[in-house]
Amino acid sequence: MTFDPPSPGSSWPRWDRSLTFDRKPLYGVGSLCDTCELGLTLLGWPDGEPARIAARMRERLADLDRLDTALLAEWSPVLGELETGHYRALLLDLPLERVAEPARSWWYRRAAARAEADGDDGDRPDCDRPEDYWPGVAHFQLTAPVPGGRMPFTYGALLPSQPPEALDPAAVARHAAAVAAGERPAAVVLGWIDDRYVEAQHEERWLVGAILDGHHRLAAYAAAGVPARVLLLARVGEGSGADGGLEGLAEVAAVYGCRE
């Protein structure tokens, strides 16, 4: 994650940020402003770099049921491609759905929920449309907010690093057959926790991720209604935009941590 170059004459030289792969912007992530909404915007697709990186670990992802030191050591060349910082590795079983309609996405539904909490009578302005909150691409999201956390609402969204229309139906079918047979192929996601206090009125937390590898696997899990096995490489600490990162990750792990 890097800060975008400042606009000419701007009084805020470090404001908007972008999630990049191989120094090419993938998603605009917005600012670190605690009272602003979190919103992601597709900027463009990388030149295959995520797939090349994650392919080095693919054999070990076929039926992943635990993390250990040897596994992380084996993946050290892959981990070395990440931005310098502190990370936590979590193995999760996430109940995901694929969403392709802006009105069904948590990006919009959380805004509608806030409006209802504020006593909005439902007559929202024409400019406040689901499309205004849409990140610009079909993605996967948690089927419901994370239960039991300190924040009133913790949402989750995993966004692709390759065009969804490029998915091979035959590959999705192969993974679906493996899942039906009891295997748990894992997807690899680079993510973080982002806390907001929107307009100093609404506390919300996000688990956000960019899929490094496993688009076909996640599509198979979502279609089957089976929780998706996800290896989450989560950035924490300074520069992550996640003041509640460790707390948020602990809450996510308590609910969705792999227990096999």
FENBEL-V242830 format. One record per pair of residues at least 4 apart in sequence whose C-alpha atoms are under 8 Angstrom apart, sorted by the first residue. I is the first residue (numbers start at 1). J is the second residue. D is the distance in Angstrom with one decimal. If there is no record, write none. Layout:
BEGIN
<<I:J:D> <I:J:D>>
END
This chain:
BEGIN
<<1:17:6.6> <1:18:5.6> <1:19:4.5> <1:20:6.2> <1:83:7.5> <1:239:8.0> <1:240:7.6> <2:17:5.4> <2:18:5.5> <2:19:6.5> <2:20:7.3> <3:14:6.1> <3:15:6.7> <3:16:5.9> <3:17:4.2> <3:18:6.3> <4:14:7.3> <4:15:7.3> <4:16:5.6> <4:17:5.2> <4:18:6.5> <5:13:7.3> <5:14:7.7> <6:10:6.4> <6:12:7.1> <6:13:4.8> <6:14:6.6> <6:15:7.4> <7:13:7.6> <15:30:7.3> <15:31:5.1> <15:32:7.0> <16:28:7.6> <16:29:6.9> <16:30:4.6> <16:31:4.5> <16:32:7.7> <17:28:6.1> <17:29:5.4> <17:30:5.4> <17:31:6.1> <18:25:6.0> <18:26:7.1> <18:27:5.6> <18:28:4.4> <18:29:5.3> <18:30:7.3> <19:25:5.9> <19:26:5.7> <19:27:5.2> <19:28:6.3> <19:29:6.7> <20:24:5.1> <20:25:4.2> <20:26:5.2> <20:27:7.1> <21:25:6.5> <21:26:6.6> <21:46:6.4> <21:49:6.9> <21:50:7.1> <22:46:7.7> <22:49:6.8> <24:46:6.4> <25:43:6.3> <25:44:6.7> <25:45:8.0> <25:46:7.7> <26:42:6.1> <26:43:5.2> <26:44:5.2> <26:45:5.9> <26:46:6.6> <26:161:7.4> <27:40:6.1> <27:41:5.2> <27:42:4.6> <27:43:5.2> <27:44:7.3> <28:40:5.5> <28:41:4.9> <28:42:6.5> <28:43:6.4> <29:38:7.3> <29:39:6.1> <29:40:4.8> <29:41:6.8> <30:38:6.9> <30:39:6.4> <30:40:7.0> <31:36:7.7> <31:38:8.0> <32:36:8.0> <32:241:6.0> <34:195:7.3> <34:196:5.1> <34:197:5.8> <34:198:7.1> <35:196:5.9> <35:197:4.8> <35:198:4.2> <35:199:4.9> <35:200:5.6> <36:196:7.0> <36:197:7.4> <36:198:5.3> <36:199:6.5> <37:196:7.0> <37:198:5.8> <38:194:7.9> <38:196:7.4> <39:107:7.2> <39:133:7.0> <39:135:7.0> <40:134:8.0> <40:135:5.1> <41:134:7.6> <41:135:4.4> <41:136:6.0> <42:135:6.0> <42:136:5.5> <42:137:6.9> <45:161:6.6> <45:162:6.1> <45:163:7.2> <46:50:7.6> <46:161:7.2> <46:162:7.4> <48:52:6.4> <48:162:7.8> <49:53:6.2> <50:54:6.1> <50:161:7.0> <50:212:5.1> <50:213:6.9> <51:55:5.8> <51:212:6.5> <51:213:5.9> <52:56:7.2> <53:78:6.1> <53:81:7.9> <53:212:7.9> <54:58:6.5> <54:78:7.1> <54:188:7.5> <54:212:6.3> <54:213:5.6> <55:213:7.5> <56:75:7.9> <56:78:7.4> <57:61:6.8> <57:75:6.6> <57:78:7.9> <58:62:6.9> <60:64:6.6> <61:185:5.6> <61:186:5.1> <61:187:7.3> <62:183:7.9> <62:184:7.1> <62:185:4.4> <62:186:6.5> <63:183:5.6> <63:184:4.7> <63:185:4.5> <63:186:6.7> <64:184:6.4> <64:185:6.1> <64:186:6.0> <64:229:7.9> <65:91:7.9> <65:184:7.5> <65:258:7.3> <65:260:6.2> <66:91:7.1> <66:258:7.7> <66:260:7.6> <67:71:6.6> <67:72:7.6> <67:90:8.0> <67:91:7.1> <68:72:6.6> <69:73:6.1> <70:74:6.1> <71:75:6.4> <72:76:6.2> <75:79:6.2> <76:80:5.9> <77:81:6.9> <78:82:7.5> <85:235:7.1> <85:236:7.7> <85:237:7.7> <86:235:5.9> <86:236:5.6> <86:237:6.5> <87:233:6.4> <87:234:5.2> <87:235:4.5> <87:236:5.6> <88:232:7.9> <88:233:5.9> <88:234:5.1> <88:235:6.6> <88:236:7.2> <89:231:6.9> <89:232:5.6> <89:233:4.7> <89:234:6.3> <90:231:5.8> <90:232:5.1> <90:233:6.7> <90:234:7.8> <90:253:7.3> <90:257:7.3> <91:229:7.1> <91:230:5.8> <91:231:4.7> <91:232:6.3> <91:257:6.1> <91:258:5.6> <92:228:7.7> <92:229:5.7> <92:230:5.1> <92:231:6.4> <92:232:7.3> <92:253:6.9> <92:256:5.3> <92:257:4.5> <92:258:5.0> <93:227:5.2> <93:228:5.1> <93:229:4.6> <93:230:6.2> <93:256:5.3> <93:257:6.2> <93:258:5.7> <94:142:6.9> <94:227:4.9> <94:228:5.0> <94:229:6.6> <94:230:7.1> <94:256:6.0> <95:142:5.7> <95:143:6.0> <95:222:7.8> <95:225:7.5> <95:226:6.7> <95:227:4.2> <95:228:6.2> <96:140:6.1> <96:141:5.3> <96:142:4.6> <96:143:5.5> <96:218:8.0> <96:221:7.6> <96:222:5.6> <96:225:7.7> <96:227:6.5> <96:228:6.7> <97:140:5.4> <97:141:5.6> <97:142:6.4> <97:143:5.9> <97:222:5.0> <97:223:7.7> <97:225:7.7> <98:138:7.2> <98:139:5.7> <98:140:4.4> <98:141:6.5> <98:219:7.2> <98:222:6.2> <99:104:6.6> <99:105:6.3> <99:138:5.7> <99:139:5.6> <99:140:6.0> <99:141:7.1> <100:104:7.7> <100:105:7.8> <100:137:7.3> <100:138:4.4> <100:139:6.8> <101:105:6.8> <101:138:7.5> <102:107:7.9> <102:108:6.8> <102:130:5.2> <102:131:5.7> <102:133:7.5> <102:134:5.5> <103:108:6.1> <103:109:6.8> <103:130:5.1> <103:131:7.7> <104:108:7.3> <104:109:6.7> <105:109:6.1> <105:134:7.5> <105:141:7.7> <106:110:5.5> <106:141:7.5> <106:155:7.0> <106:156:7.9> <106:157:7.8> <107:111:7.0> <107:133:5.6> <107:134:6.4> <107:135:7.9> <108:112:6.3> <108:130:5.5> <108:133:5.5> <108:134:7.1> <109:113:6.1> <110:114:6.3> <111:115:6.3> <112:116:6.3> <113:117:6.2> <114:118:6.2> <114:202:7.1> <115:119:6.5> <115:120:5.2> <116:120:5.1> <116:121:7.4> <116:122:7.5> <120:124:7.6> <124:128:6.5> <127:132:7.9> <128:132:6.6> <129:133:7.4> <130:134:6.5> <137:159:7.9> <137:164:7.9> <138:159:7.7> <138:164:7.0> <139:157:7.2> <139:158:6.2> <139:159:5.0> <139:160:6.3> <140:157:5.8> <140:158:5.1> <140:159:6.4> <140:218:7.9> <141:156:5.5> <141:157:4.2> <141:158:5.9> <142:155:6.9> <142:156:5.2> <142:157:6.4> <144:155:7.4> <145:153:6.0> <145:154:5.2> <145:155:4.9> <145:156:7.1> <146:153:7.1> <146:154:5.2> <146:155:6.5> <146:156:7.9> <146:252:6.9> <146:255:7.6> <147:154:7.8> <147:255:7.5> <148:251:7.7> <149:153:7.7> <149:154:7.4> <149:248:7.8> <149:251:6.0> <151:203:6.3> <151:204:6.0> <151:205:6.5> <152:203:6.5> <152:204:6.4> <153:203:7.3> <153:204:5.1> <153:205:6.2> <154:204:5.9> <154:205:4.5> <154:206:5.4> <154:207:7.2> <155:204:7.8> <155:205:6.3> <155:206:4.8> <155:207:6.2> <156:206:5.6> <156:207:4.5> <156:208:5.8> <157:206:7.8> <157:207:6.5> <157:208:5.2> <157:209:6.4> <158:189:7.7> <158:208:6.0> <158:209:4.6> <158:210:5.6> <158:211:6.5> <159:208:7.9> <159:209:6.2> <159:210:4.9> <159:211:6.1> <160:164:7.1> <160:210:5.9> <160:211:5.2> <160:212:7.8> <160:215:7.1> <161:210:6.4> <161:211:5.8> <161:212:6.5> <162:166:7.4> <163:167:7.7> <167:171:7.8> <167:172:7.7> <167:215:7.5> <167:216:6.5> <168:172:6.5> <168:216:7.5> <169:173:6.1> <170:174:6.3> <171:175:6.4> <171:216:6.4> <172:176:6.1> <172:216:4.9> <172:217:6.4> <172:219:6.5> <172:220:5.4> <173:177:6.2> <173:220:6.9> <174:178:6.4> <175:179:6.2> <175:185:7.6> <175:216:7.2> <175:217:5.8> <175:220:6.0> <176:180:6.1> <176:217:7.6> <176:220:4.9> <176:221:6.9> <176:224:7.2> <177:181:6.2> <178:182:6.5> <178:183:5.4> <178:184:7.5> <178:185:7.8> <179:183:4.9> <179:184:5.9> <179:185:7.5> <179:220:7.9> <179:221:7.3> <184:228:7.8> <184:229:6.1> <185:217:6.9> <185:229:6.5> <186:214:6.9> <186:217:7.2> <186:228:7.4> <186:229:4.8> <186:230:5.1> <186:231:6.4> <187:211:7.5> <187:212:7.7> <187:213:5.6> <187:214:4.2> <187:215:7.2> <187:217:6.5> <187:218:6.9> <187:228:7.9> <187:229:6.5> <187:230:4.9> <187:231:6.0> <188:211:6.2> <188:212:5.5> <188:213:5.1> <188:214:6.3> <188:230:5.9> <188:231:4.9> <188:232:6.1> <188:233:7.6> <189:209:5.8> <189:210:5.6> <189:211:4.5> <189:212:5.4> <189:213:7.1> <189:230:6.9> <189:231:6.2> <189:232:4.9> <189:233:6.1> <190:209:5.3> <190:210:5.3> <190:211:6.4> <190:212:6.6> <190:232:6.0> <190:233:4.9> <190:234:6.0> <190:235:7.8> <191:207:7.1> <191:208:5.4> <191:209:3.9> <191:210:6.2> <191:232:6.5> <191:233:6.0> <191:234:4.7> <191:235:6.4> <192:207:6.0> <192:208:5.6> <192:209:6.5> <192:234:4.9> <192:235:5.2> <192:236:6.8> <192:240:6.9> <192:242:6.9> <192:245:7.0> <193:205:7.1> <193:206:5.6> <193:207:4.8> <193:208:6.4> <193:234:7.8> <193:235:8.0> <193:236:7.7> <193:241:7.6> <193:242:5.2> <193:244:6.9> <193:245:4.9> <193:248:6.3> <193:249:7.0> <194:205:5.7> <194:206:5.1> <194:207:6.6> <194:208:7.5> <194:241:6.0> <194:242:4.5> <194:243:7.2> <194:244:7.1> <194:245:6.9> <195:203:7.6> <195:204:6.1> <195:205:4.5> <195:206:6.4> <195:241:7.9> <195:242:6.1> <195:243:6.7> <195:244:6.2> <196:202:7.8> <196:203:5.8> <196:204:5.4> <196:205:6.1> <197:201:6.2> <197:202:5.2> <197:203:4.4> <197:204:6.4> <198:202:5.0> <198:203:6.4> <198:204:7.6> <205:248:7.8> <207:248:8.0> <211:215:6.9> <214:218:6.2> <215:219:6.3> <216:220:6.3> <217:221:6.3> <217:228:7.9> <218:222:6.1> <218:228:6.3> <219:223:6.1> <220:224:6.2> <221:225:6.0> <221:226:5.2> <221:227:6.4> <221:228:5.4> <222:226:6.5> <222:227:7.6> <222:228:7.4> <229:258:7.9> <235:240:6.0> <236:240:5.7> <236:242:6.5> <236:245:5.5> <236:246:6.7> <237:241:7.9> <237:242:6.8> <237:243:7.0> <237:245:7.0> <238:242:7.9> <244:248:5.8> <245:249:6.0> <246:250:6.1> <247:251:6.3> <248:252:6.2> <249:253:6.0> <250:254:6.1> <251:255:6.6> <252:256:5.9> <252:257:7.2> <253:257:4.3>>
END
